[in-house]
Amino acid sequence: MTAALEVVTVEPRADQLRYTFGGAEPLVTVAPGTVVELTTEDCFGGRVRGIDDLPSRVCEFPYLNPVTGPIAVEGAEPGDTLAVHLVEIAPVRDWAVSTTFPHFGALTTTHSTAMLHEALEELVWVYEVDRERGTCLFRPRRGGPEVELPLDPMHGTIGVAPAGGEVFASITPGAHGGNMDTPEARAGTTLYFGVNVRGGLLSLGDGHCRQGEGEVCGTAVEAAMRTVVVVDLVKGGAPAWPRLESDEFLMSTGSVRPLEDAFRISQHDLVSWAGGLAGWDPMDAYQLVSQAGLAPAGNVVDTNYTMLAKLAKRYLGGAVAADGVHDRLRETAAAYLAQR
């Protein structure tokens, strides 16, 4: 008979939401292997609800992109690996929003990309979310056909406390994770973070009903979420940058500017990871990743850009990453769903 799972619920009040990674005491401490049921608010704190609710009017800067946490994990020490398996991510409302900002996004003038032309308009789009049918409806603001899109829920922001006592705004991705904005952070995926401080201090938020690669306009289909994760600990083996594992792929991340350096970091990590698992010489791993790898963009809009390097696990000759923790956490997730 399967032993009862340890399940902890985290539903923060508005005054308990955080806007940084680092610099905060944990909301809760859990044992490795615990299932955590949690809620997250959207990146606007729920204040953008209609097309007239421009973020510049209804939001208080810099209090954007709130995260739920931190969640401390017993026994986590610097140099360990925190494994976070995403079990479920589901929107809690029947609406979601997306916006453009005048000075934020890939195709407008920004503080660091100076242009003589005027910045793009600040506009809001409201999406109708049908949770039963698994869709969200794009309604154009200025004519043309409506488009029904499939839900593909994900978390744009997930990570741990940085090293060295540093504190990063939740909008910033880096070696600690943070606002990587990759659609790969969906249910069924396990993320690996190097632990920098005692307890690891996991936080997550920025739920997206769906997002295209790159998050080109600067926002996705932003939504409050009810999310379930399993949190586990692998002693030692801390990756230099966050890694992801799905049933089919290994994925490495890099989050810096310029974009080509984010690309290089992610590719370098994947070459090293795959080579170590399969027993390949670095040059052989470099060759294989060059011919079989994928390179999806996370974001090209945030304070740092995020790139992923992605390789199908079928090429690794049966080698198993992180002592098989992904498969073990999938079993835990299945047990949780079965007994709920």
C-alpha positions in Angstrom: 0.0 0.0 0.0 1.4 3.4 -1.0 2.4 5.6 2.0 0.4 8.8 2.5 2.1 11.7 0.8 3.1 14.8 2.7 1.0 17.6 1.3 1.5 21.3 2.3 -0.8 24.2 1.1 0.6 27.7 0.6 -1.9 30.4 -0.2 -0.2 33.7 0.6 -2.1 36.9 1.4 -1.5 39.9 -0.7 0.9 41.3 1.9 2.9 38.0 1.9 3.7 38.1 -1.9 7.3 38.8 -2.7 8.9 40.8 -5.5 12.5 39.6 -5.2 14.6 36.4 -5.1 16.6 36.7 -1.9 16.1 39.0 1.0 13.0 37.2 2.4 12.3 34.7 5.2 10.6 31.5 4.1 6.8 31.3 4.3 7.1 27.5 5.0 9.7 24.8 5.4 9.0 21.4 3.9 10.8 18.0 3.8 12.2 16.7 0.5 9.5 14.8 -1.4 6.7 17.1 -0.2 3.8 17.9 -2.5 3.1 21.7 -2.3 -0.3 23.1 -3.4 0.0 26.8 -3.9 -1.6 29.8 -5.5 0.0 32.6 -7.5 -1.2 36.0 -8.5 -0.7 37.3 -12.1 2.1 39.6 -12.9 -0.1 42.7 -12.4 -1.3 41.6 -9.0 -4.8 41.1 -10.4 -5.3 44.9 -11.1 -5.5 44.7 -14.9 -9.0 43.4 -15.6 -10.3 45.4 -18.6 -9.0 47.2 -21.7 -9.1 50.5 -19.8 -6.9 49.3 -16.9 -3.6 50.4 -18.3 -0.8 49.1 -16.0 0.7 52.6 -15.8 -2.5 53.7 -14.2 -3.6 50.8 -12.0 -0.3 49.2 -11.0 2.3 50.5 -8.6 5.8 50.3 -9.9 8.1 48.5 -9.1 5.6 46.1 -7.5 5.0 43.9 -10.5 5.5 40.2 -11.0 4.8 38.9 -7.5 6.0 35.4 -6.5 4.7 32.9 -3.9 7.4 31.8 -1.4 10.0 31.4 -0.4 9.7 27.7 0.4 12.6 26.3 2.3 13.6 22.7 1.9 14.9 20.8 4.9 18.6 19.7 4.5 19.3 21.9 1.4 22.8 23.3 1.6 24.9 25.3 -0.9 26.2 23.0 -3.6 23.1 20.8 -3.5 20.5 20.5 -6.2 16.8 21.5 -5.7 14.5 19.5 -7.9 11.0 21.0 -8.6 8.5 18.9 -10.5 5.5 20.8 -11.9 2.5 18.5 -11.4 -0.4 20.8 -12.3 -0.8 24.5 -13.4 -4.3 25.7 -13.8 -5.8 29.2 -14.3 -8.2 30.2 -11.5 -10.2 32.8 -13.4 -12.2 32.8 -16.6 -10.1 35.7 -17.9 -6.5 36.6 -18.5 -4.8 39.6 -19.9 -1.8 40.7 -22.0 -0.4 44.1 -22.6 2.1 46.2 -24.5 4.3 48.7 -22.7 5.7 51.8 -24.4 9.3 50.9 -23.3 9.2 47.2 -22.8 9.3 44.4 -25.4 11.4 43.2 -28.3 10.0 45.5 -31.0 9.9 48.9 -29.3 12.4 51.5 -28.1 13.6 50.8 -24.6 15.9 52.3 -22.0 18.9 50.3 -23.4 17.8 50.3 -27.0 17.5 54.0 -27.9 15.5 54.9 -31.0 14.4 58.3 -32.4 10.9 57.0 -33.1 8.1 57.1 -30.5 7.6 54.1 -28.3 4.7 51.7 -29.0 1.3 52.2 -27.5 0.3 50.9 -24.1 -2.7 48.6 -24.8 -4.5 45.8 -23.0 -6.0 42.6 -24.4 -8.4 40.6 -22.4 -8.6 36.8 -23.1 -11.7 34.7 -22.3 -10.4 31.5 -20.6 -12.5 28.4 -21.0 -11.0 26.0 -18.5 -13.3 23.1 -19.4 -12.5 23.3 -23.1 -8.8 24.2 -22.5 -8.8 27.3 -24.6 -8.2 31.1 -24.4 -9.8 33.5 -26.9 -7.7 36.2 -28.6 -9.9 39.2 -29.4 -8.1 41.8 -31.6 -8.5 45.4 -30.6 -8.8 46.8 -34.1 -10.7 44.4 -36.3 -9.9 41.1 -37.9 -10.7 37.5 -36.9 -10.8 36.2 -33.3 -8.5 33.3 -32.7 -9.1 30.5 -30.2 -5.8 29.3 -28.8 -5.1 26.1 -26.7 -4.2 26.5 -23.1 -0.6 25.6 -22.4 -0.1 26.7 -18.8 3.3 27.5 -17.5 5.2 29.6 -14.9 7.3 32.4 -16.3 9.1 32.9 -13.0 10.6 30.2 -10.8 13.8 30.0 -9.0 15.8 30.0 -5.7 17.6 32.6 -3.6 20.8 33.9 -5.3 24.3 33.3 -3.9 26.3 35.8 -1.8 23.4 37.5 -0.2 22.4 39.1 -3.5 18.8 40.2 -4.1 17.3 40.2 -7.6 14.0 41.7 -8.7 11.5 39.0 -9.6 11.5 40.3 -13.2 15.2 39.4 -13.6 16.4 35.9 -14.7 19.8 34.6 -14.0 21.8 31.7 -12.6 19.2 31.5 -9.8 16.4 31.0 -12.2 13.8 33.8 -11.9 11.9 35.3 -14.8 13.2 32.9 -17.5 9.8 33.0 -19.3 10.2 29.6 -21.0 7.1 27.7 -22.1 9.0 24.6 -21.2 8.2 25.2 -17.5 4.9 23.4 -17.9 3.3 20.5 -16.0 5.3 17.3 -16.3 8.6 19.1 -16.3 11.3 18.9 -13.6 13.5 21.9 -13.0 16.9 21.7 -11.3 18.4 24.6 -9.4 21.7 24.9 -7.7 21.2 25.7 -4.0 22.9 28.9 -2.9 21.7 29.4 0.6 20.5 27.1 3.4 17.0 25.8 2.5 17.3 26.8 -1.2 14.3 29.2 -0.8 12.1 28.4 -3.8 9.7 31.0 -5.2 7.4 30.9 -8.2 4.8 33.0 -9.9 4.0 34.8 -13.2 1.6 32.2 -14.5 0.8 32.2 -18.2 -2.1 30.5 -19.9 0.2 30.3 -22.8 3.2 32.1 -24.3 5.0 32.1 -27.6 8.8 31.6 -27.5 10.6 34.8 -26.8 7.5 36.5 -25.2 8.0 39.1 -28.0 5.6 41.9 -26.8 6.9 41.6 -23.2 3.8 39.8 -21.8 2.1 36.4 -22.2 -1.5 35.6 -21.5 -1.1 36.5 -17.9 -3.2 34.7 -15.3 -3.4 33.8 -11.6 -2.8 30.1 -11.1 -3.4 27.2 -8.8 -0.3 25.1 -9.0 1.0 21.8 -7.5 4.7 21.0 -7.3 6.8 18.2 -5.8 9.9 19.5 -4.2 12.9 17.2 -3.7 16.6 17.4 -2.9 19.7 15.9 -4.6 22.7 16.2 -2.4 25.6 17.8 -4.4 25.8 18.2 -8.1 24.5 21.8 -8.2 24.2 23.0 -11.9 25.8 26.3 -12.7 22.5 27.3 -14.4 19.0 26.0 -14.1 18.3 22.8 -16.0 15.0 21.2 -17.1 14.0 17.7 -17.8 10.8 16.4 -19.4 9.9 12.9 -20.4 11.6 13.4 -23.8 14.2 16.2 -23.4 17.1 17.5 -21.4 17.3 21.4 -21.4 19.9 23.8 -20.2 19.4 27.6 -19.7 21.4 30.7 -20.0 20.1 34.2 -18.9 22.3 37.2 -19.7 22.7 39.9 -22.2 23.5 40.0 -25.1 21.4 37.2 -26.5 24.3 35.4 -28.1 26.0 34.9 -24.7 22.7 33.5 -23.3 22.8 31.1 -26.3 26.4 30.2 -25.6 25.8 29.5 -21.9 22.9 27.2 -22.6 24.7 25.3 -25.3 27.9 25.0 -23.2 25.9 23.6 -20.3 24.0 21.1 -22.5 27.3 19.9 -24.1 28.8 19.4 -20.7 25.7 17.7 -19.2 25.0 15.4 -22.2 28.7 14.5 -22.4 29.0 13.6 -18.8 25.8 11.5 -18.8 26.7 9.6 -22.0 30.4 9.3 -21.4 31.3 11.3 -24.5 34.5 13.4 -24.9 33.6 17.1 -24.9 34.3 17.4 -28.6 32.1 14.5 -29.4 29.3 15.9 -27.2 29.8 19.3 -29.0 29.4 17.6 -32.4 26.3 15.6 -31.4 24.5 18.7 -29.8 25.4 20.7 -32.9 23.6 18.2 -35.1 20.7 17.1 -32.9 20.1 20.0 -30.5 17.3 22.6 -30.5 17.5 26.2 -29.3 14.1 27.7 -28.2 14.1 31.2 -26.9 12.7 31.8 -23.4 12.5 35.6 -23.4 14.1 38.4 -25.4 12.5 41.2 -23.4 13.5 41.0 -19.7 16.5 42.6 -17.9 18.4 39.5 -19.0 17.5 37.4 -22.0 17.0 33.6 -21.7 17.9 30.9 -24.2 17.5 27.2 -23.9 19.5 24.4 -25.4 17.5 21.2 -25.8 18.4 17.6 -26.6 16.2 14.5 -26.9 17.0 11.9 -24.2 16.8 9.1 -26.7 20.2 10.0 -28.0 21.9 9.4 -24.6 22.0 5.6 -24.8 19.8 5.1 -21.7 21.8 7.4 -19.4 19.7 8.9 -16.6 20.0 12.4 -15.3 20.2 13.4 -11.6 19.9 9.8 -10.4 16.5 9.4 -12.0 14.8 12.0 -9.8 12.5 13.1 -12.7 11.0 9.6 -13.0 10.6 9.3 -9.2 8.8 12.7 -9.0 6.5 11.7 -11.8 5.5 8.7 -9.8 4.9 10.9 -6.8 2.8 13.2 -9.0 0.8 10.3 -10.2 0.2 9.0 -6.7 -0.9 12.5 -5.6 -3.4 12.8 -8.5 -4.7 9.3 -7.9 -5.5 9.8 -4.2 -6.8 13.4 -4.5 
